[in-house]
Amino acid sequence: MNDDIFTIHVQIGGFPIALSIPRRDEEKYRKAEKMVTKLTETYHNRYNQHAYEDILKLVAFQLAVKVSEYELKEDTAPIAERIKMLEEEVDAVLNQE
């Protein structure tokens, strides 16, 4: 199963990084690299007077906010499903009358 692991090279903040990852996860890592690059460019253009290190801190914070939003959505998904089921049950009862 170790042959499923391979090395990719990404650039984060202009620094090359070699990562050993499962082959099936390559797309996720490439997408993450593009997200970090895009956010870094956006913040660098907006706050070019700040040190690059500070720009990377802003990028890390923005991505943490996105993860937090995603986790909140995931936490409410079962509730939303249950509400939908209850609505369907209520509709079924009302339609019987």
PDB file as gemmi writes it, atoms N, CA and C in Angstrom:
CRYST1    1.000    1.000    1.000  90.00  90.00  90.00 P 1                      
ATOM      1  N   MET A   1       0.809  -1.186   0.000  1.00  0.00           N  
ATOM      2  CA  MET A   1       0.000   0.000   0.000  1.00  0.00           C  
ATOM      3  C   MET A   1       0.862   1.264   0.000  1.00  0.00           C  
ATOM      4  N   ASN A   2       2.151   1.156   0.333  1.00  0.00           N  
ATOM      5  CA  ASN A   2       3.044   2.312   0.303  1.00  0.00           C  
ATOM      6  C   ASN A   2       3.233   2.870  -1.095  1.00  0.00           C  
ATOM      7  N   ASP A   3       3.025   2.034  -2.141  1.00  0.00           N  
ATOM      8  CA  ASP A   3       3.165   2.550  -3.496  1.00  0.00           C  
ATOM      9  C   ASP A   3       2.033   3.526  -3.822  1.00  0.00           C  
ATOM     10  N   ASP A   4       1.038   3.626  -2.948  1.00  0.00           N  
ATOM     11  CA  ASP A   4      -0.052   4.570  -3.100  1.00  0.00           C  
ATOM     12  C   ASP A   4       0.382   5.978  -2.679  1.00  0.00           C  
ATOM     13  N   ILE A   5       1.515   6.091  -1.997  1.00  0.00           N  
ATOM     14  CA  ILE A   5       2.054   7.373  -1.540  1.00  0.00           C  
ATOM     15  C   ILE A   5       3.060   7.871  -2.579  1.00  0.00           C  
ATOM     16  N   PHE A   6       2.963   9.166  -2.907  1.00  0.00           N  
ATOM     17  CA  PHE A   6       3.957   9.737  -3.803  1.00  0.00           C  
ATOM     18  C   PHE A   6       4.228  11.179  -3.406  1.00  0.00           C  
ATOM     19  N   THR A   7       5.234  11.766  -3.997  1.00  0.00           N  
ATOM     20  CA  THR A   7       5.671  13.110  -3.635  1.00  0.00           C  
ATOM     21  C   THR A   7       5.199  14.114  -4.675  1.00  0.00           C  
ATOM     22  N   ILE A   8       4.612  15.195  -4.189  1.00  0.00           N  
ATOM     23  CA  ILE A   8       4.285  16.314  -5.067  1.00  0.00           C  
ATOM     24  C   ILE A   8       5.066  17.525  -4.576  1.00  0.00           C  
ATOM     25  N   HIS A   9       5.239  18.480  -5.470  1.00  0.00           N  
ATOM     26  CA  HIS A   9       5.941  19.714  -5.137  1.00  0.00           C  
ATOM     27  C   HIS A   9       4.955  20.867  -5.286  1.00  0.00           C  
ATOM     28  N   VAL A  10       4.814  21.633  -4.225  1.00  0.00           N  
ATOM     29  CA  VAL A  10       3.919  22.786  -4.241  1.00  0.00           C  
ATOM     30  C   VAL A  10       4.704  24.028  -3.855  1.00  0.00           C  
ATOM     31  N   GLN A  11       4.123  25.178  -4.168  1.00  0.00           N  
ATOM     32  CA  GLN A  11       4.717  26.460  -3.781  1.00  0.00           C  
ATOM     33  C   GLN A  11       3.750  27.150  -2.833  1.00  0.00           C  
ATOM     34  N   ILE A  12       4.202  27.446  -1.640  1.00  0.00           N  
ATOM     35  CA  ILE A  12       3.393  28.169  -0.667  1.00  0.00           C  
ATOM     36  C   ILE A  12       4.152  29.438  -0.302  1.00  0.00           C  
ATOM     37  N   GLY A  13       3.569  30.560  -0.643  1.00  0.00           N  
ATOM     38  CA  GLY A  13       4.218  31.831  -0.350  1.00  0.00           C  
ATOM     39  C   GLY A  13       5.570  31.966  -1.024  1.00  0.00           C  
ATOM     40  N   GLY A  14       5.703  31.367  -2.204  1.00  0.00           N  
ATOM     41  CA  GLY A  14       6.956  31.442  -2.935  1.00  0.00           C  
ATOM     42  C   GLY A  14       8.002  30.439  -2.499  1.00  0.00           C  
ATOM     43  N   PHE A  15       7.671  29.608  -1.547  1.00  0.00           N  
ATOM     44  CA  PHE A  15       8.615  28.614  -1.051  1.00  0.00           C  
ATOM     45  C   PHE A  15       8.224  27.231  -1.563  1.00  0.00           C  
ATOM     46  N   PRO A  16       9.170  26.542  -2.210  1.00  0.00           N  
ATOM     47  CA  PRO A  16       8.863  25.190  -2.684  1.00  0.00           C  
ATOM     48  C   PRO A  16       8.813  24.210  -1.515  1.00  0.00           C  
ATOM     49  N   ILE A  17       7.807  23.346  -1.555  1.00  0.00           N  
ATOM     50  CA  ILE A  17       7.635  22.349  -0.506  1.00  0.00           C  
ATOM     51  C   ILE A  17       7.350  21.007  -1.164  1.00  0.00           C  
ATOM     52  N   ALA A  18       8.052  19.974  -0.725  1.00  0.00           N  
ATOM     53  CA  ALA A  18       7.790  18.614  -1.197  1.00  0.00           C  
ATOM     54  C   ALA A  18       6.930  17.919  -0.150  1.00  0.00           C  
ATOM     55  N   LEU A  19       5.843  17.321  -0.600  1.00  0.00           N  
ATOM     56  CA  LEU A  19       4.917  16.637   0.302  1.00  0.00           C  
ATOM     57  C   LEU A  19       4.714  15.199  -0.153  1.00  0.00           C  
ATOM     58  N   SER A  20       4.748  14.276   0.774  1.00  0.00           N  
ATOM     59  CA  SER A  20       4.406  12.885   0.481  1.00  0.00           C  
ATOM     60  C   SER A  20       2.946  12.694   0.859  1.00  0.00           C  
ATOM     61  N   ILE A  21       2.138  12.365  -0.143  1.00  0.00           N  
ATOM     62  CA  ILE A  21       0.693  12.275   0.069  1.00  0.00           C  
ATOM     63  C   ILE A  21       0.133  11.032  -0.601  1.00  0.00           C  
ATOM     64  N   PRO A  22      -1.056  10.598  -0.179  1.00  0.00           N  
ATOM     65  CA  PRO A  22      -1.730   9.522  -0.908  1.00  0.00           C  
ATOM     66  C   PRO A  22      -2.097  10.021  -2.312  1.00  0.00           C  
ATOM     67  N   ARG A  23      -1.879   9.205  -3.294  1.00  0.00           N  
ATOM     68  CA  ARG A  23      -2.148   9.584  -4.683  1.00  0.00           C  
ATOM     69  C   ARG A  23      -3.595  10.065  -4.856  1.00  0.00           C  
ATOM     70  N   ARG A  24      -4.531   9.434  -4.159  1.00  0.00           N  
ATOM     71  CA  ARG A  24      -5.946   9.788  -4.307  1.00  0.00           C  
ATOM     72  C   ARG A  24      -6.248  11.208  -3.812  1.00  0.00           C  
ATOM     73  N   ASP A  25      -5.348  11.790  -3.014  1.00  0.00           N  
ATOM     74  CA  ASP A  25      -5.570  13.130  -2.466  1.00  0.00           C  
ATOM     75  C   ASP A  25      -4.888  14.238  -3.262  1.00  0.00           C  
ATOM     76  N   GLU A  26      -4.257  13.902  -4.361  1.00  0.00           N  
ATOM     77  CA  GLU A  26      -3.494  14.909  -5.106  1.00  0.00           C  
ATOM     78  C   GLU A  26      -4.359  16.103  -5.507  1.00  0.00           C  
ATOM     79  N   GLU A  27      -5.547  15.854  -5.998  1.00  0.00           N  
ATOM     80  CA  GLU A  27      -6.412  16.946  -6.441  1.00  0.00           C  
ATOM     81  C   GLU A  27      -6.707  17.927  -5.303  1.00  0.00           C  
ATOM     82  N   LYS A  28      -6.952  17.399  -4.102  1.00  0.00           N  
ATOM     83  CA  LYS A  28      -7.212  18.267  -2.943  1.00  0.00           C  
ATOM     84  C   LYS A  28      -6.012  19.156  -2.648  1.00  0.00           C  
ATOM     85  N   TYR A  29      -4.820  18.576  -2.706  1.00  0.00           N  
ATOM     86  CA  TYR A  29      -3.611  19.341  -2.403  1.00  0.00           C  
ATOM     87  C   TYR A  29      -3.350  20.398  -3.468  1.00  0.00           C  
ATOM     88  N   ARG A  30      -3.575  20.049  -4.731  1.00  0.00           N  
ATOM     89  CA  ARG A  30      -3.380  21.024  -5.814  1.00  0.00           C  
ATOM     90  C   ARG A  30      -4.385  22.171  -5.683  1.00  0.00           C  
ATOM     91  N   LYS A  31      -5.621  21.834  -5.345  1.00  0.00           N  
ATOM     92  CA  LYS A  31      -6.643  22.866  -5.162  1.00  0.00           C  
ATOM     93  C   LYS A  31      -6.282  23.768  -3.985  1.00  0.00           C  
ATOM     94  N   ALA A  32      -5.813  23.177  -2.902  1.00  0.00           N  
ATOM     95  CA  ALA A  32      -5.405  23.961  -1.731  1.00  0.00           C  
ATOM     96  C   ALA A  32      -4.259  24.904  -2.087  1.00  0.00           C  
ATOM     97  N   GLU A  33      -3.308  24.407  -2.865  1.00  0.00           N  
ATOM     98  CA  GLU A  33      -2.186  25.255  -3.293  1.00  0.00           C  
ATOM     99  C   GLU A  33      -2.703  26.459  -4.078  1.00  0.00           C  
ATOM    100  N   LYS A  34      -3.655  26.238  -4.980  1.00  0.00           N  
ATOM    101  CA  LYS A  34      -4.220  27.337  -5.771  1.00  0.00           C  
ATOM    102  C   LYS A  34      -4.972  28.326  -4.884  1.00  0.00           C  
ATOM    103  N   MET A  35      -5.707  27.811  -3.897  1.00  0.00           N  
ATOM    104  CA  MET A  35      -6.434  28.699  -2.983  1.00  0.00           C  
ATOM    105  C   MET A  35      -5.476  29.586  -2.204  1.00  0.00           C  
ATOM    106  N   VAL A  36      -4.414  28.990  -1.678  1.00  0.00           N  
ATOM    107  CA  VAL A  36      -3.433  29.754  -0.902  1.00  0.00           C  
ATOM    108  C   VAL A  36      -2.758  30.790  -1.793  1.00  0.00           C  
ATOM    109  N   THR A  37      -2.404  30.399  -3.005  1.00  0.00           N  
ATOM    110  CA  THR A  37      -1.753  31.320  -3.935  1.00  0.00           C  
ATOM    111  C   THR A  37      -2.666  32.495  -4.258  1.00  0.00           C  
ATOM    112  N   LYS A  38      -3.932  32.210  -4.548  1.00  0.00           N  
ATOM    113  CA  LYS A  38      -4.884  33.271  -4.892  1.00  0.00           C  
ATOM    114  C   LYS A  38      -5.091  34.221  -3.714  1.00  0.00           C  
ATOM    115  N   LEU A  39      -5.295  33.666  -2.515  1.00  0.00           N  
ATOM    116  CA  LEU A  39      -5.478  34.519  -1.340  1.00  0.00           C  
ATOM    117  C   LEU A  39      -4.226  35.336  -1.036  1.00  0.00           C  
ATOM    118  N   THR A  40      -3.067  34.717  -1.197  1.00  0.00           N  
ATOM    119  CA  THR A  40      -1.810  35.428  -0.955  1.00  0.00           C  
ATOM    120  C   THR A  40      -1.681  36.610  -1.903  1.00  0.00           C  
ATOM    121  N   GLU A  41      -1.987  36.397  -3.180  1.00  0.00           N  
ATOM    122  CA  GLU A  41      -1.915  37.485  -4.161  1.00  0.00           C  
ATOM    123  C   GLU A  41      -2.917  38.589  -3.828  1.00  0.00           C  
ATOM    124  N   THR A  42      -4.126  38.191  -3.445  1.00  0.00           N  
ATOM    125  CA  THR A  42      -5.158  39.173  -3.097  1.00  0.00           C  
ATOM    126  C   THR A  42      -4.719  40.035  -1.920  1.00  0.00           C  
ATOM    127  N   TYR A  43      -4.267  39.390  -0.849  1.00  0.00           N  
ATOM    128  CA  TYR A  43      -3.838  40.145   0.333  1.00  0.00           C  
ATOM    129  C   TYR A  43      -2.566  40.948   0.056  1.00  0.00           C  
ATOM    130  N   HIS A  44      -1.671  40.411  -0.745  1.00  0.00           N  
ATOM    131  CA  HIS A  44      -0.438  41.141  -1.061  1.00  0.00           C  
ATOM    132  C   HIS A  44      -0.765  42.415  -1.843  1.00  0.00           C  
ATOM    133  N   ASN A  45      -1.701  42.323  -2.780  1.00  0.00           N  
ATOM    134  CA  ASN A  45      -2.100  43.508  -3.545  1.00  0.00           C  
ATOM    135  C   ASN A  45      -2.807  44.531  -2.664  1.00  0.00           C  
ATOM    136  N   ARG A  46      -3.576  44.055  -1.711  1.00  0.00           N  
ATOM    137  CA  ARG A  46      -4.353  44.938  -0.844  1.00  0.00           C  
ATOM    138  C   ARG A  46      -3.490  45.558   0.259  1.00  0.00           C  
ATOM    139  N   TYR A  47      -2.564  44.778   0.790  1.00  0.00           N  
ATOM    140  CA  TYR A  47      -1.747  45.215   1.930  1.00  0.00           C  
ATOM    141  C   TYR A  47      -0.259  45.109   1.605  1.00  0.00           C  
ATOM    142  N   ASN A  48       0.151  45.655   0.475  1.00  0.00           N  
ATOM    143  CA  ASN A  48       1.534  45.477   0.021  1.00  0.00           C  
ATOM    144  C   ASN A  48       2.566  46.156   0.912  1.00  0.00           C  
ATOM    145  N   GLN A  49       2.133  47.006   1.829  1.00  0.00           N  
ATOM    146  CA  GLN A  49       3.082  47.647   2.739  1.00  0.00           C  
ATOM    147  C   GLN A  49       3.457  46.732   3.906  1.00  0.00           C  
ATOM    148  N   HIS A  50       2.721  45.635   4.075  1.00  0.00           N  
ATOM    149  CA  HIS A  50       2.990  44.703   5.170  1.00  0.00           C  
ATOM    150  C   HIS A  50       4.008  43.647   4.748  1.00  0.00           C  
ATOM    151  N   ALA A  51       4.691  43.102   5.731  1.00  0.00           N  
ATOM    152  CA  ALA A  51       5.666  42.039   5.477  1.00  0.00           C  
ATOM    153  C   ALA A  51       4.944  40.807   4.932  1.00  0.00           C  
ATOM    154  N   TYR A  52       5.660  40.062   4.103  1.00  0.00           N  
ATOM    155  CA  TYR A  52       5.080  38.865   3.493  1.00  0.00           C  
ATOM    156  C   TYR A  52       4.636  37.871   4.561  1.00  0.00           C  
ATOM    157  N   GLU A  53       5.367  37.823   5.644  1.00  0.00           N  
ATOM    158  CA  GLU A  53       5.013  36.954   6.773  1.00  0.00           C  
ATOM    159  C   GLU A  53       3.623  37.312   7.313  1.00  0.00           C  
ATOM    160  N   ASP A  54       3.323  38.605   7.386  1.00  0.00           N  
ATOM    161  CA  ASP A  54       2.010  39.050   7.855  1.00  0.00           C  
ATOM    162  C   ASP A  54       0.914  38.675   6.860  1.00  0.00           C  
ATOM    163  N   ILE A  55       1.237  38.749   5.577  1.00  0.00           N  
ATOM    164  CA  ILE A  55       0.286  38.356   4.532  1.00  0.00           C  
ATOM    165  C   ILE A  55      -0.076  36.883   4.703  1.00  0.00           C  
ATOM    166  N   LEU A  56       0.924  36.052   4.948  1.00  0.00           N  
ATOM    167  CA  LEU A  56       0.667  34.619   5.130  1.00  0.00           C  
ATOM    168  C   LEU A  56      -0.172  34.360   6.380  1.00  0.00           C  
ATOM    169  N   LYS A  57       0.009  35.187   7.402  1.00  0.00           N  
ATOM    170  CA  LYS A  57      -0.831  35.052   8.601  1.00  0.00           C  
ATOM    171  C   LYS A  57      -2.289  35.358   8.271  1.00  0.00           C  
ATOM    172  N   LEU A  58      -2.512  36.388   7.459  1.00  0.00           N  
ATOM    173  CA  LEU A  58      -3.874  36.722   7.040  1.00  0.00           C  
ATOM    174  C   LEU A  58      -4.492  35.585   6.231  1.00  0.00           C  
ATOM    175  N   VAL A  59      -3.692  34.990   5.351  1.00  0.00           N  
ATOM    176  CA  VAL A  59      -4.169  33.861   4.545  1.00  0.00           C  
ATOM    177  C   VAL A  59      -4.549  32.696   5.454  1.00  0.00           C  
ATOM    178  N   ALA A  60      -3.697  32.381   6.411  1.00  0.00           N  
ATOM    179  CA  ALA A  60      -3.985  31.281   7.338  1.00  0.00           C  
ATOM    180  C   ALA A  60      -5.273  31.559   8.104  1.00  0.00           C  
ATOM    181  N   PHE A  61      -5.453  32.793   8.535  1.00  0.00           N  
ATOM    182  CA  PHE A  61      -6.658  33.140   9.278  1.00  0.00           C  
ATOM    183  C   PHE A  61      -7.900  33.014   8.400  1.00  0.00           C  
ATOM    184  N   GLN A  62      -7.823  33.506   7.169  1.00  0.00           N  
ATOM    185  CA  GLN A  62      -8.967  33.427   6.254  1.00  0.00           C  
ATOM    186  C   GLN A  62      -9.353  31.974   5.986  1.00  0.00           C  
ATOM    187  N   LEU A  63      -8.369  31.119   5.792  1.00  0.00           N  
ATOM    188  CA  LEU A  63      -8.654  29.705   5.556  1.00  0.00           C  
ATOM    189  C   LEU A  63      -9.232  29.042   6.807  1.00  0.00           C  
ATOM    190  N   ALA A  64      -8.782  29.458   7.979  1.00  0.00           N  
ATOM    191  CA  ALA A  64      -9.349  28.927   9.221  1.00  0.00           C  
ATOM    192  C   ALA A  64     -10.817  29.331   9.354  1.00  0.00           C  
ATOM    193  N   VAL A  65     -11.152  30.538   8.934  1.00  0.00           N  
ATOM    194  CA  VAL A  65     -12.549  30.984   8.954  1.00  0.00           C  
ATOM    195  C   VAL A  65     -13.387  30.107   8.027  1.00  0.00           C  
ATOM    196  N   LYS A  66     -12.860  29.812   6.836  1.00  0.00           N  
ATOM    197  CA  LYS A  66     -13.585  28.953   5.892  1.00  0.00           C  
ATOM    198  C   LYS A  66     -13.804  27.558   6.472  1.00  0.00           C  
ATOM    199  N   VAL A  67     -12.805  27.015   7.123  1.00  0.00           N  
ATOM    200  CA  VAL A  67     -12.937  25.698   7.752  1.00  0.00           C  
ATOM    201  C   VAL A  67     -14.001  25.756   8.843  1.00  0.00           C  
ATOM    202  N   SER A  68     -13.988  26.810   9.630  1.00  0.00           N  
ATOM    203  CA  SER A  68     -14.967  26.980  10.701  1.00  0.00           C  
ATOM    204  C   SER A  68     -16.384  27.053  10.136  1.00  0.00           C  
ATOM    205  N   GLU A  69     -16.564  27.811   9.053  1.00  0.00           N  
ATOM    206  CA  GLU A  69     -17.876  27.902   8.406  1.00  0.00           C  
ATOM    207  C   GLU A  69     -18.330  26.528   7.925  1.00  0.00           C  
ATOM    208  N   TYR A  70     -17.425  25.791   7.322  1.00  0.00           N  
ATOM    209  CA  TYR A  70     -17.743  24.457   6.819  1.00  0.00           C  
ATOM    210  C   TYR A  70     -18.152  23.536   7.964  1.00  0.00           C  
ATOM    211  N   GLU A  71     -17.412  23.591   9.059  1.00  0.00           N  
ATOM    212  CA  GLU A  71     -17.728  22.743  10.210  1.00  0.00           C  
ATOM    213  C   GLU A  71     -19.097  23.089  10.788  1.00  0.00           C  
ATOM    214  N   LEU A  72     -19.439  24.373  10.816  1.00  0.00           N  
ATOM    215  CA  LEU A  72     -20.758  24.772  11.310  1.00  0.00           C  
ATOM    216  C   LEU A  72     -21.860  24.238  10.406  1.00  0.00           C  
ATOM    217  N   LYS A  73     -21.635  24.284   9.095  1.00  0.00           N  
ATOM    218  CA  LYS A  73     -22.620  23.746   8.152  1.00  0.00           C  
ATOM    219  C   LYS A  73     -22.780  22.250   8.347  1.00  0.00           C  
ATOM    220  N   GLU A  74     -21.673  21.565   8.553  1.00  0.00           N  
ATOM    221  CA  GLU A  74     -21.716  20.122   8.758  1.00  0.00           C  
ATOM    222  C   GLU A  74     -22.467  19.777  10.036  1.00  0.00           C  
ATOM    223  N   ASP A  75     -22.309  20.591  11.071  1.00  0.00           N  
ATOM    224  CA  ASP A  75     -22.990  20.342  12.339  1.00  0.00           C  
ATOM    225  C   ASP A  75     -24.500  20.489  12.206  1.00  0.00           C  
ATOM    226  N   THR A  76     -24.946  21.382  11.330  1.00  0.00           N  
ATOM    227  CA  THR A  76     -26.377  21.624  11.187  1.00  0.00           C  
ATOM    228  C   THR A  76     -27.027  20.746  10.130  1.00  0.00           C  
ATOM    229  N   ALA A  77     -26.251  20.053   9.334  1.00  0.00           N  
ATOM    230  CA  ALA A  77     -26.815  19.221   8.267  1.00  0.00           C  
ATOM    231  C   ALA A  77     -27.788  18.170   8.802  1.00  0.00           C  
ATOM    232  N   PRO A  78     -27.457  17.414   9.855  1.00  0.00           N  
ATOM    233  CA  PRO A  78     -28.422  16.430  10.361  1.00  0.00           C  
ATOM    234  C   PRO A  78     -29.719  17.078  10.854  1.00  0.00           C  
ATOM    235  N   ILE A  79     -29.613  18.262  11.421  1.00  0.00           N  
ATOM    236  CA  ILE A  79     -30.806  18.965  11.898  1.00  0.00           C  
ATOM    237  C   ILE A  79     -31.686  19.350  10.714  1.00  0.00           C  
ATOM    238  N   ALA A  80     -31.065  19.870   9.668  1.00  0.00           N  
ATOM    239  CA  ALA A  80     -31.818  20.256   8.475  1.00  0.00           C  
ATOM    240  C   ALA A  80     -32.504  19.043   7.852  1.00  0.00           C  
ATOM    241  N   GLU A  81     -31.816  17.911   7.826  1.00  0.00           N  
ATOM    242  CA  GLU A  81     -32.417  16.688   7.292  1.00  0.00           C  
ATOM    243  C   GLU A  81     -33.613  16.264   8.133  1.00  0.00           C  
ATOM    244  N   ARG A  82     -33.483  16.341   9.431  1.00  0.00           N  
ATOM    245  CA  ARG A  82     -34.576  15.947  10.329  1.00  0.00           C  
ATOM    246  C   ARG A  82     -35.767  16.881  10.168  1.00  0.00           C  
ATOM    247  N   ILE A  83     -35.515  18.172  10.016  1.00  0.00           N  
ATOM    248  CA  ILE A  83     -36.597  19.138   9.799  1.00  0.00           C  
ATOM    249  C   ILE A  83     -37.329  18.820   8.502  1.00  0.00           C  
ATOM    250  N   LYS A  84     -36.583  18.497   7.470  1.00  0.00           N  
ATOM    251  CA  LYS A  84     -37.202  18.158   6.186  1.00  0.00           C  
ATOM    252  C   LYS A  84     -38.088  16.920   6.330  1.00  0.00           C  
ATOM    253  N   MET A  85     -37.604  15.913   7.053  1.00  0.00           N  
ATOM    254  CA  MET A  85     -38.399  14.701   7.270  1.00  0.00           C  
ATOM    255  C   MET A  85     -39.685  15.029   8.025  1.00  0.00           C  
ATOM    256  N   LEU A  86     -39.579  15.872   9.043  1.00  0.00           N  
ATOM    257  CA  LEU A  86     -40.758  16.260   9.813  1.00  0.00           C  
ATOM    258  C   LEU A  86     -41.753  17.039   8.952  1.00  0.00           C  
ATOM    259  N   GLU A  87     -41.253  17.916   8.095  1.00  0.00           N  
ATOM    260  CA  GLU A  87     -42.128  18.661   7.187  1.00  0.00           C  
ATOM    261  C   GLU A  87     -42.881  17.708   6.269  1.00  0.00           C  
ATOM    262  N   GLU A  88     -42.174  16.702   5.760  1.00  0.00           N  
ATOM    263  CA  GLU A  88     -42.809  15.722   4.881  1.00  0.00           C  
ATOM    264  C   GLU A  88     -43.883  14.937   5.625  1.00  0.00           C  
ATOM    265  N   GLU A  89     -43.610  14.583   6.876  1.00  0.00           N  
ATOM    266  CA  GLU A  89     -44.601  13.866   7.678  1.00  0.00           C  
ATOM    267  C   GLU A  89     -45.831  14.734   7.929  1.00  0.00           C  
ATOM    268  N   VAL A  90     -45.613  16.003   8.252  1.00  0.00           N  
ATOM    269  CA  VAL A  90     -46.728  16.925   8.478  1.00  0.00           C  
ATOM    270  C   VAL A  90     -47.537  17.084   7.197  1.00  0.00           C  
ATOM    271  N   ASP A  91     -46.862  17.260   6.067  1.00  0.00           N  
ATOM    272  CA  ASP A  91     -47.554  17.375   4.782  1.00  0.00           C  
ATOM    273  C   ASP A  91     -48.381  16.135   4.489  1.00  0.00           C  
ATOM    274  N   ALA A  92     -47.826  14.962   4.769  1.00  0.00           N  
ATOM    275  CA  ALA A  92     -48.544  13.709   4.518  1.00  0.00           C  
ATOM    276  C   ALA A  92     -49.801  13.633   5.368  1.00  0.00           C  
ATOM    277  N   VAL A  93     -49.703  14.019   6.631  1.00  0.00           N  
ATOM    278  CA  VAL A  93     -50.865  13.992   7.519  1.00  0.00           C  
ATOM    279  C   VAL A  93     -51.910  15.003   7.051  1.00  0.00           C  
ATOM    280  N   LEU A  94     -51.480  16.199   6.696  1.00  0.00           N  
ATOM    281  CA  LEU A  94     -52.420  17.232   6.255  1.00  0.00           C  
ATOM    282  C   LEU A  94     -53.087  16.860   4.939  1.00  0.00           C  
ATOM    283  N   ASN A  95     -52.375  16.187   4.074  1.00  0.00           N  
ATOM    284  CA  ASN A  95     -52.939  15.784   2.787  1.00  0.00           C  
ATOM    285  C   ASN A  95     -53.930  14.642   2.929  1.00  0.00           C  
ATOM    286  N   GLN A  96     -53.860  13.890   4.019  1.00  0.00           N  
ATOM    287  CA  GLN A  96     -54.801  12.799   4.254  1.00  0.00           C  
ATOM    288  C   GLN A  96     -56.169  13.340   4.635  1.00  0.00           C  
ATOM    289  N   GLU A  97     -56.198  14.501   5.223  1.00  0.00           N  
ATOM    290  CA  GLU A  97     -57.464  15.054   5.723  1.00  0.00           C  
ATOM    291  C   GLU A  97     -58.255  15.715   4.649  1.00  0.00           C  
TER     292      GLU A  97                                                      
END                                                                             
